[in-house]
Amino acid sequence: MSVPSVSSRLRSAGVASGSIPAQQSGDRAPAQHATVTCARDGLSHSVPHAVLAESLASGTGQLSAVCGHLVLPASLASPPGSHCPLCTAAVEPPRREPRRRMWR
């Protein structure tokens, strides 16, 4: 099964090619990730949407997670695994400790 290109899907939806603004080099949109459970280690890894789409288009069936792990996706019927600590650290912004208030 082949996946149609984005431009052909936009054309079929009636979206003109010039109506979508190109991303400027200075703009940094937040990367979007999908959570995929690996059949090998049982952990849920974060995979960028672009990598997921590329894997689906090529038919390889393996994905490269943000932590560098090569993910073999588990069945969608299987329950999600616990989150990979390396992916969580790479995707989530660092948490700041709450400021201590000094009362006078």
C-alpha positions, 0 to 999 in steps of 0.5 A: 500500500502506498501513501500519497504525498502531502501535496497530492492530499492537499490538492484533493482536499482543495487546498491551494499550494500557495495558501500554506506559509513556508516555515522560515528558517528562524521559526522553530515549531515544536517537534511533534512525537508519537508514542510507540510501544516497542515489542522488544523491550516493552517500553513506550518510546517517543518517535517524531511524526516525520520518522513515523511517516517515512517508515510507513512510506518505505515499509520498513516497519522499524522506527528510530526513537528520540533516544536512539533505540530502534523500535519494533512497534508492538501490536496496537491491541497490546497495552502501552508500556512504561515510558522510556526515561531517555525519551522522556528526558529528550522530549519534555522540557526540564522542570524547575524547582519551585522558588523558595519564598523567604518570609520576613 
